[in-house]
Amino acid sequence: MTVFKYALIRGLKSPAALISNFLAPLTLIFVSGMWVIDDSLGSGFFVVAGLMMFGSLFAARGIFNDKTDGTIVRILSGPISTFGYLAQNLLACMVIMAAQITIIVLIGTLLYGWGITLALALILCYTMFAGACVAFAFAWSCLFKTREVIVSVFTAIAMLMGFFGGLLLPLSLLPRPLYFSGTIFPTHWAARAIIELLTTGASLEYWLSLLALALFTMAFLLYGGKRRII
């Protein structure tokens, strides 16, 4: 697990990922007007997910750095596949983000009296969504050779995913064709899981949404693992 340890240490030293995935949501948790228990635009539950989506690129930046400085060549010359390399990097990112998410949700529970079931379900939902976002960012980083292209195109795609997926605009406001077209994005399933939690609880639809996020994560890893990134 040397790649995991290497990625974990590197992730803890990333100020951009720390700000986007932890400090910004931590600041928002104290803004009481944002934590409305519905699917309204601007609700803190969706803003945090949106920050995680954009922050996933910072969490995945280590993959691109390994490519540009030649570290990836030394790593993959050993007994590890591209898929294994990406999977261990993903695990390291998820450990860090799960710890950050847990702290944020626990503070929210103390401030707003969320029940233990809602708190645990939120932690699981955000962690699964973080995994899907980081895996997508990994696969995206494997596609291009320049940082500028990776960042600019990823930002445009993330905006599209946020809009059609229900993070920038509530799913209830989307026309039916756009609602169903959004199902191809992990953001849609994250938004559905959050809405279900806030309105019904950890129902079957919530668990099906998490399953969809897990499938997206695996699909992105498999795709990235098949790319030639050396």
Secondary structure, DSSP 8 states (H G I E B T S, - for coil): -HHHHHHHHHHHT-HHHHIIIIIHHHHHTT-GGG--SS--TT-HHHHHHHHHHHHHHHHTHHHHHHHHHSHHHHHHTSS--HHHHHHHHHHHHHHHHHHHHHHHHHHHHHHH---HHHHHHHHHHHHHHHHHHHHHHHHHHHH-S-HHHHHHHHHHHHHHHHHHHTSSS-GGGS-HHHHHHGGGSHHHHHHHHHHHHHHT-S-HHHHHHHHHHHHHHHHHHHHHHHS---
